């Protein structure tokens, strides 16, 4: 498959698919932390129509996550939240038959639609708590791979700093591996007719 991992600079999800032999590419405005050979450093809007078979997208949650709800009034007033929601709709309406949109608990659920699944890192080998929503199109739900103890909110409790947003945005390795294993190493369900979301 030709796989696009949108809004990813770590290369974790991309490389999980590449390990299964797929032509997987990451795309982000930031440089790639892993091997940059298979990374587009550019706006993902420019490559959505490149014939991808599957997309895993991590749209920025800065203006969407309910953890920052105390700032919502200002972000609604100045248009930042609307722009972030428009970007999510753009990804969901991309000409790609199968996709997963990943985000923390956010206004996507109330404004666009409820997620198909909510996962936790401790279901995939990481003793941490971070509820993560998955919106799915023509993909099965992820199955937990490794329940572990611990379950601390380490990501939420990170100290303030200039790179805090970046550290918090990386996909957990166990979740990335589950995506590569379960969506990249199996026969996926029949692709239903593409349905566009209202703009």
Secondary structure, DSSP 8 states (H G I E B T S, - for coil): -EEEEET-SS-HHHHHHHTTT-EEEEEESS--SS-GGGEEES-GGGGTTS--SEEEE----TTTBGGGGGGHHHHHHTTHHHHHHHHHHHHHTSS-SEEEEEEESBTHHHHT---SEEE-GGGBT--B---EEEEEES-------B--S--B-TTTT----TTHHHHHHS--HHHHHHHHHHHHSS-------------
